[in-house]
Each structure stands twice: as C-alpha cells, then as structure tokens.
C-alpha cells in the first residue's frame, strides 16, 4: 500500500508533540489533598514525604514534614512545620530557666512563657531569612502576598546553575508552610505550583476567607476570632 504523505506528516507531528520535553510530564500534574497537614496543592505525581524536625529561631525543636517532587529538571517542595507543640515547650523552658536568663520571666499574653508566642509570630520572618542569608542566592523580588486570603510572603531568587527559585512562606492554624519551586532559567516560571496552594477546614474541604485576611499572629494565636470563610465550590 502506498503511504499517504499527508498522513506521514501528521504522524511525525504527533510523535514530536507527545515527546516534547515537559509536555508529556505536564499531563501527570494533579491536585492532591493532604488532610494531616491541612492543605491541597498541585504536584507532578505523588510526592515523596519525609518526616523531619525543625529548629525554630529560639531553638525549639518542632515536628515537620517535607513533600517533594521532580518534573524533569524542575524541583518542587513544601515543608510544613507544626508550631502547636511550642506552647508546652515554652512553659517547660520557663519553669526550668536558670536565674538571669531573660526568658525566665513570664511574658504573659503578649510574649508567653519562654517567649514561645514571640517565636511563633516570627516564624515566617525566620524561614525567609534562611534564604536571604544564603550567599548562593540573589534576591530579585520580595513582596507581601496572600493565597486564598491567608497572608504570606513571596521571594524570587536567582541561584547557581542559572536556576530560578520561587518561594512562598505562610502560616495557617499554627502551621508554617514553606513552598519552593525551582527550574532552569530558560524554562517557564514555576509559579503555578505556589498559586495552587489551598487551605483545608477540619473536614478536609478547601476554604477561602471572605471577611478579612487571615493572620496567624492574630487569628492563629487567638487574639481575634478566626475570620469567616466559604467552602470552595459551594
């Protein structure tokens, strides 16, 4: 049978299309829900999950998880640090505090025993500082931001190997979220990973605050009632 030249061209174009770098991989992206840490996000396939510990600015040790995945040369991760054990640790440090240490005084409602409230309020700034102090990065953008009305901060960095790194740090319900996405400079900006972050309520449904911007320093620590929110899609 004689081969149709038009069909041959179509077959070649189709083969090129499905083998194009990044395109076939992009088909594996999916929205995943992680109820245990109260968030949803788009990942290129199932991420690797690692249990780690996080040392806070005032040297408290907190449980954390790292969710990470790769898509060719692109790297994506979200580190979730649970600050809820901090109060108990702060009280224990305060009770065992040696005389003369400034953390021996009870900071009350503002600072908290062992300065635990101060440590939690500074969690976002501390996480951002680890990138700002790293000499391998050059900061090209730094801005306040929000995701579904939860406040956070955004960093854009240029790093070694001509790679671009985007970082978003936020805090919700006393958990710290550090999102990082990096890709070669000639690749599209990997911002969609950060923008896909969603917050979950106690029933695992995605929410968006409607009344005002959520701030963990005020709403998470109970200074003000948690803002009103709606369930996404309802």
Short mmCIF file of the C-alpha atoms (twelve columns), coordinates in Angstrom:
data_MODEL
# 
_entry.id   MODEL 
# 
loop_
_atom_site.group_PDB 
_atom_site.id 
_atom_site.type_symbol 
_atom_site.label_atom_id 
_atom_site.label_alt_id 
_atom_site.label_comp_id 
_atom_site.label_asym_id 
_atom_site.label_seq_id 
_atom_site.Cartn_x 
_atom_site.Cartn_y 
_atom_site.Cartn_z 
_atom_site.pdbx_PDB_model_num 
ATOM 1   C CA . UNK A 1   0.000   0.000  0.000  1 
ATOM 2   C CA . UNK A 2   1.335   3.391  -0.960 1 
ATOM 3   C CA . UNK A 3   1.942   5.661  2.030  1 
ATOM 4   C CA . UNK A 4   -0.071  8.877  2.144  1 
ATOM 5   C CA . UNK A 5   2.449   11.786 2.512  1 
ATOM 6   C CA . UNK A 6   -0.120  13.881 4.404  1 
ATOM 7   C CA . UNK A 7   -0.708  11.118 6.930  1 
ATOM 8   C CA . UNK A 8   3.047   10.692 7.304  1 
ATOM 9   C CA . UNK A 9   3.434   14.383 8.197  1 
ATOM 10  C CA . UNK A 10  0.577   14.132 10.700 1 
ATOM 11  C CA . UNK A 11  2.188   11.066 12.292 1 
ATOM 12  C CA . UNK A 12  5.553   12.837 12.608 1 
ATOM 13  C CA . UNK A 13  3.961   15.925 14.166 1 
ATOM 14  C CA . UNK A 14  2.029   13.786 16.626 1 
ATOM 15  C CA . UNK A 15  5.208   11.929 17.632 1 
ATOM 16  C CA . UNK A 16  7.014   15.213 18.197 1 
ATOM 17  C CA . UNK A 17  4.105   16.536 20.210 1 
ATOM 18  C CA . UNK A 18  3.928   13.662 22.686 1 
ATOM 19  C CA . UNK A 19  7.724   13.529 23.048 1 
ATOM 20  C CA . UNK A 20  8.176   17.261 23.659 1 
ATOM 21  C CA . UNK A 21  10.069  17.864 26.942 1 
ATOM 22  C CA . UNK A 22  7.776   18.909 29.740 1 
ATOM 23  C CA . UNK A 23  4.554   18.406 27.790 1 
ATOM 24  C CA . UNK A 24  4.154   14.713 28.452 1 
ATOM 25  C CA . UNK A 25  5.265   15.251 32.063 1 
ATOM 26  C CA . UNK A 26  2.754   18.044 32.479 1 
ATOM 27  C CA . UNK A 27  -0.038  15.513 31.911 1 
ATOM 28  C CA . UNK A 28  0.859   13.907 35.269 1 
ATOM 29  C CA . UNK A 29  0.080   17.029 37.286 1 
ATOM 30  C CA . UNK A 30  -2.794  16.551 39.702 1 
ATOM 31  C CA . UNK A 31  -4.380  18.241 42.691 1 
ATOM 32  C CA . UNK A 32  -3.572  16.332 45.863 1 
ATOM 33  C CA . UNK A 33  -5.110  16.721 49.313 1 
ATOM 34  C CA . UNK A 34  -3.094  16.252 52.499 1 
ATOM 35  C CA . UNK A 35  -5.600  16.289 55.334 1 
ATOM 36  C CA . UNK A 36  -2.993  15.617 58.033 1 
ATOM 37  C CA . UNK A 37  -1.333  18.950 57.299 1 
ATOM 38  C CA . UNK A 38  -4.405  20.910 56.212 1 
ATOM 39  C CA . UNK A 39  -3.562  21.790 52.612 1 
ATOM 40  C CA . UNK A 40  -4.069  20.865 48.976 1 
ATOM 41  C CA . UNK A 41  -1.702  21.564 46.104 1 
ATOM 42  C CA . UNK A 42  -0.876  20.518 42.541 1 
ATOM 43  C CA . UNK A 43  2.078   18.130 42.235 1 
ATOM 44  C CA . UNK A 44  3.589   16.354 39.212 1 
ATOM 45  C CA . UNK A 45  2.702   12.920 40.516 1 
ATOM 46  C CA . UNK A 46  2.787   11.612 44.073 1 
ATOM 47  C CA . UNK A 47  5.417   13.464 46.134 1 
ATOM 48  C CA . UNK A 48  7.988   11.899 48.405 1 
ATOM 49  C CA . UNK A 49  7.091   12.581 52.058 1 
ATOM 50  C CA . UNK A 50  9.826   12.859 54.691 1 
ATOM 51  C CA . UNK A 51  9.484   13.323 58.445 1 
ATOM 52  C CA . UNK A 52  11.987  15.866 59.805 1 
ATOM 53  C CA . UNK A 53  12.498  18.187 62.778 1 
ATOM 54  C CA . UNK A 54  12.601  21.966 62.512 1 
ATOM 55  C CA . UNK A 55  14.648  24.184 64.809 1 
ATOM 56  C CA . UNK A 56  12.881  27.493 65.397 1 
ATOM 57  C CA . UNK A 57  14.552  30.863 65.832 1 
ATOM 58  C CA . UNK A 58  14.588  30.471 69.637 1 
ATOM 59  C CA . UNK A 59  15.937  26.919 69.317 1 
ATOM 60  C CA . UNK A 60  12.750  24.988 69.965 1 
ATOM 61  C CA . UNK A 61  12.521  21.616 68.172 1 
ATOM 62  C CA . UNK A 62  9.299   21.081 66.229 1 
ATOM 63  C CA . UNK A 63  7.920   18.237 64.064 1 
ATOM 64  C CA . UNK A 64  7.753   18.829 60.320 1 
ATOM 65  C CA . UNK A 65  7.143   17.111 57.000 1 
ATOM 66  C CA . UNK A 66  8.671   17.746 53.600 1 
ATOM 67  C CA . UNK A 67  6.638   16.941 50.471 1 
ATOM 68  C CA . UNK A 68  8.865   16.947 47.379 1 
ATOM 69  C CA . UNK A 69  8.664   16.009 43.696 1 
ATOM 70  C CA . UNK A 70  10.542  16.481 40.445 1 
ATOM 71  C CA . UNK A 71  9.381   17.097 36.907 1 
ATOM 72  C CA . UNK A 72  12.427  16.712 34.681 1 
ATOM 73  C CA . UNK A 73  14.860  19.444 35.799 1 
ATOM 74  C CA . UNK A 74  12.143  21.203 37.836 1 
ATOM 75  C CA . UNK A 75  12.028  20.812 41.622 1 
ATOM 76  C CA . UNK A 76  9.008   21.335 43.877 1 
ATOM 77  C CA . UNK A 77  8.665   21.064 47.645 1 
ATOM 78  C CA . UNK A 78  6.547   22.181 50.564 1 
ATOM 79  C CA . UNK A 79  7.786   21.994 54.147 1 
ATOM 80  C CA . UNK A 80  5.086   22.027 56.831 1 
ATOM 81  C CA . UNK A 81  6.190   22.799 60.396 1 
ATOM 82  C CA . UNK A 82  3.778   22.197 63.279 1 
ATOM 83  C CA . UNK A 83  4.094   25.032 65.820 1 
ATOM 84  C CA . UNK A 84  1.314   23.715 68.068 1 
ATOM 85  C CA . UNK A 85  3.745   21.933 70.478 1 
ATOM 86  C CA . UNK A 86  5.562   25.239 71.006 1 
ATOM 87  C CA . UNK A 87  3.430   26.416 73.943 1 
ATOM 88  C CA . UNK A 88  4.163   23.307 76.003 1 
ATOM 89  C CA . UNK A 89  7.863   23.578 75.252 1 
ATOM 90  C CA . UNK A 90  7.841   27.269 76.152 1 
ATOM 91  C CA . UNK A 91  6.247   26.561 79.514 1 
ATOM 92  C CA . UNK A 92  8.781   23.812 80.214 1 
ATOM 93  C CA . UNK A 93  11.693  26.083 79.329 1 
ATOM 94  C CA . UNK A 94  10.309  28.862 81.516 1 
ATOM 95  C CA . UNK A 95  9.945   26.580 84.537 1 
ATOM 96  C CA . UNK A 96  13.488  25.224 84.138 1 
ATOM 97  C CA . UNK A 97  15.029  28.578 83.243 1 
ATOM 98  C CA . UNK A 98  18.241  29.444 85.151 1 
ATOM 99  C CA . UNK A 99  18.301  32.746 87.070 1 
ATOM 100 C CA . UNK A 100 19.383  35.732 84.994 1 
ATOM 101 C CA . UNK A 101 18.123  34.406 81.671 1 
ATOM 102 C CA . UNK A 102 15.730  36.886 80.051 1 
ATOM 103 C CA . UNK A 103 13.378  34.038 79.119 1 
ATOM 104 C CA . UNK A 104 12.837  33.277 82.807 1 
ATOM 105 C CA . UNK A 105 10.209  35.972 83.088 1 
ATOM 106 C CA . UNK A 106 6.664   35.079 82.161 1 
ATOM 107 C CA . UNK A 107 5.848   37.120 79.086 1 
ATOM 108 C CA . UNK A 108 2.145   36.801 79.745 1 
ATOM 109 C CA . UNK A 109 -0.390  37.155 76.953 1 
ATOM 110 C CA . UNK A 110 1.947   39.122 74.697 1 
ATOM 111 C CA . UNK A 111 5.199   37.161 74.697 1 
ATOM 112 C CA . UNK A 112 4.326   33.927 76.501 1 
ATOM 113 C CA . UNK A 113 6.450   31.849 78.883 1 
ATOM 114 C CA . UNK A 114 9.795   31.063 77.311 1 
ATOM 115 C CA . UNK A 115 8.976   33.649 74.644 1 
ATOM 116 C CA . UNK A 116 7.029   30.987 72.748 1 
ATOM 117 C CA . UNK A 117 4.481   33.429 71.313 1 
ATOM 118 C CA . UNK A 118 7.275   35.690 70.119 1 
ATOM 119 C CA . UNK A 119 8.921   32.726 68.450 1 
ATOM 120 C CA . UNK A 120 5.717   31.737 66.642 1 
ATOM 121 C CA . UNK A 121 4.980   35.290 65.481 1 
ATOM 122 C CA . UNK A 122 8.432   35.439 63.938 1 
ATOM 123 C CA . UNK A 123 8.219   32.048 62.219 1 
ATOM 124 C CA . UNK A 124 7.610   33.451 58.726 1 
ATOM 125 C CA . UNK A 125 10.420  36.013 59.038 1 
ATOM 126 C CA . UNK A 126 12.801  33.353 60.325 1 
ATOM 127 C CA . UNK A 127 12.026  30.978 57.438 1 
ATOM 128 C CA . UNK A 128 12.526  33.754 54.891 1 
ATOM 129 C CA . UNK A 129 15.825  34.751 56.500 1 
ATOM 130 C CA . UNK A 130 17.320  31.340 55.723 1 
ATOM 131 C CA . UNK A 131 17.034  32.191 52.019 1 
ATOM 132 C CA . UNK A 132 18.048  35.843 52.405 1 
ATOM 133 C CA . UNK A 133 21.237  34.919 54.269 1 
ATOM 134 C CA . UNK A 134 22.236  32.170 51.852 1 
ATOM 135 C CA . UNK A 135 25.092  33.567 49.697 1 
ATOM 136 C CA . UNK A 136 24.254  31.328 46.754 1 
ATOM 137 C CA . UNK A 137 21.022  33.250 46.105 1 
ATOM 138 C CA . UNK A 138 20.465  36.687 44.611 1 
ATOM 139 C CA . UNK A 139 17.091  38.169 45.574 1 
ATOM 140 C CA . UNK A 140 15.231  39.627 42.595 1 
ATOM 141 C CA . UNK A 141 11.822  40.132 44.218 1 
ATOM 142 C CA . UNK A 142 10.382  40.242 47.756 1 
ATOM 143 C CA . UNK A 143 6.742   41.027 48.441 1 
ATOM 144 C CA . UNK A 144 3.828   40.544 50.811 1 
ATOM 145 C CA . UNK A 145 1.187   38.291 49.305 1 
ATOM 146 C CA . UNK A 146 -1.780  36.063 50.131 1 
ATOM 147 C CA . UNK A 147 -3.232  32.779 48.984 1 
ATOM 148 C CA . UNK A 148 -6.989  32.370 49.438 1 
ATOM 149 C CA . UNK A 149 -6.809  35.326 51.858 1 
ATOM 150 C CA . UNK A 150 -4.103  33.814 54.087 1 
ATOM 151 C CA . UNK A 151 -1.202  36.226 54.369 1 
ATOM 152 C CA . UNK A 152 2.283   35.227 53.323 1 
ATOM 153 C CA . UNK A 153 5.473   36.474 51.710 1 
ATOM 154 C CA . UNK A 154 6.927   35.818 48.280 1 
ATOM 155 C CA . UNK A 155 10.585  35.607 47.274 1 
ATOM 156 C CA . UNK A 156 12.098  35.270 43.815 1 
ATOM 157 C CA . UNK A 157 15.723  34.207 43.702 1 
ATOM 158 C CA . UNK A 158 18.407  33.543 41.127 1 
ATOM 159 C CA . UNK A 159 20.665  30.686 42.130 1 
ATOM 160 C CA . UNK A 160 23.612  28.625 40.939 1 
ATOM 161 C CA . UNK A 161 23.418  26.772 37.672 1 
ATOM 162 C CA . UNK A 162 21.246  29.501 36.106 1 
ATOM 163 C CA . UNK A 163 18.244  28.322 38.102 1 
ATOM 164 C CA . UNK A 164 15.311  30.450 39.186 1 
ATOM 165 C CA . UNK A 165 13.701  29.724 42.554 1 
ATOM 166 C CA . UNK A 166 10.310  30.934 43.770 1 
ATOM 167 C CA . UNK A 167 9.453   30.777 47.477 1 
ATOM 168 C CA . UNK A 168 6.179   31.416 49.304 1 
ATOM 169 C CA . UNK A 169 6.010   31.286 53.108 1 
ATOM 170 C CA . UNK A 170 2.723   31.424 55.009 1 
ATOM 171 C CA . UNK A 171 1.230   30.309 58.296 1 
ATOM 172 C CA . UNK A 172 -2.240  28.877 58.889 1 
ATOM 173 C CA . UNK A 173 -3.763  27.366 62.021 1 
ATOM 174 C CA . UNK A 174 -0.364  27.413 63.727 1 
ATOM 175 C CA . UNK A 175 1.413   25.530 60.971 1 
ATOM 176 C CA . UNK A 176 4.219   27.057 58.904 1 
ATOM 177 C CA . UNK A 177 4.229   26.376 55.141 1 
ATOM 178 C CA . UNK A 178 7.386   26.887 53.069 1 
ATOM 179 C CA . UNK A 179 6.809   26.376 49.336 1 
ATOM 180 C CA . UNK A 180 9.756   26.222 46.975 1 
ATOM 181 C CA . UNK A 181 9.774   25.766 43.196 1 
ATOM 182 C CA . UNK A 182 12.875  25.949 41.028 1 
ATOM 183 C CA . UNK A 183 13.601  25.480 37.345 1 
ATOM 184 C CA . UNK A 184 16.293  26.319 34.787 1 
ATOM 185 C CA . UNK A 185 16.203  29.950 33.714 1 
ATOM 186 C CA . UNK A 186 15.120  29.068 30.151 1 
ATOM 187 C CA . UNK A 187 12.090  27.153 31.472 1 
ATOM 188 C CA . UNK A 188 8.722   28.823 32.158 1 
ATOM 189 C CA . UNK A 189 8.468   30.344 35.619 1 
ATOM 190 C CA . UNK A 190 7.262   27.602 38.033 1 
ATOM 191 C CA . UNK A 191 4.771   29.887 39.789 1 
ATOM 192 C CA . UNK A 192 1.683   27.735 39.194 1 
ATOM 193 C CA . UNK A 193 2.861   25.338 41.899 1 
ATOM 194 C CA . UNK A 194 2.780   28.108 44.503 1 
ATOM 195 C CA . UNK A 195 -0.511  29.506 43.238 1 
ATOM 196 C CA . UNK A 196 -2.228  26.119 43.523 1 
ATOM 197 C CA . UNK A 197 -1.863  26.028 47.326 1 
ATOM 198 C CA . UNK A 198 -5.203  25.644 49.088 1 
ATOM 199 C CA . UNK A 199 -6.262  25.555 52.743 1 
ATOM 200 C CA . UNK A 200 -8.496  22.865 54.234 1 
ATOM 201 C CA . UNK A 201 -11.003 23.008 57.048 1 
ATOM 202 C CA . UNK A 202 -11.357 20.311 59.712 1 
ATOM 203 C CA . UNK A 203 -13.427 18.211 57.264 1 
ATOM 204 C CA . UNK A 204 -10.831 18.316 54.506 1 
ATOM 205 C CA . UNK A 205 -12.702 20.805 52.313 1 
ATOM 206 C CA . UNK A 206 -10.882 23.669 50.620 1 
ATOM 207 C CA . UNK A 207 -11.732 27.077 52.043 1 
ATOM 208 C CA . UNK A 208 -11.277 30.753 51.216 1 
ATOM 209 C CA . UNK A 209 -11.570 33.523 53.791 1 
ATOM 210 C CA . UNK A 210 -14.120 36.187 52.918 1 
ATOM 211 C CA . UNK A 211 -14.272 38.641 55.806 1 
ATOM 212 C CA . UNK A 212 -10.655 39.721 56.112 1 
ATOM 213 C CA . UNK A 213 -7.112  38.451 55.556 1 
ATOM 214 C CA . UNK A 214 -6.145  35.628 57.904 1 
ATOM 215 C CA . UNK A 215 -3.045  36.311 60.020 1 
ATOM 216 C CA . UNK A 216 -1.656  33.568 62.231 1 
ATOM 217 C CA . UNK A 217 -0.183  36.157 64.605 1 
ATOM 218 C CA . UNK A 218 -3.717  37.283 65.477 1 
ATOM 219 C CA . UNK A 219 -6.162  34.572 64.405 1 
ATOM 220 C CA . UNK A 220 -3.972  31.519 64.902 1 
ATOM 221 C CA . UNK A 221 -2.902  32.651 68.378 1 
ATOM 222 C CA . UNK A 222 -6.460  33.550 69.339 1 
ATOM 223 C CA . UNK A 223 -6.080  37.321 69.688 1 
ATOM 224 C CA . UNK A 224 -9.082  37.699 67.355 1 
ATOM 225 C CA . UNK A 225 -11.700 35.151 66.261 1 
ATOM 226 C CA . UNK A 226 -10.952 33.289 63.054 1 
ATOM 227 C CA . UNK A 227 -12.401 35.179 60.023 1 
ATOM 228 C CA . UNK A 228 -15.446 33.922 58.183 1 
ATOM 229 C CA . UNK A 229 -14.762 31.669 55.203 1 
ATOM 230 C CA . UNK A 230 -16.608 29.823 52.472 1 
ATOM 231 C CA . UNK A 231 -16.154 26.308 51.133 1 
ATOM 232 C CA . UNK A 232 -14.729 26.412 47.623 1 
ATOM 233 C CA . UNK A 233 -17.288 25.330 45.048 1 
ATOM 234 C CA . UNK A 234 -20.270 25.917 47.305 1 
# 
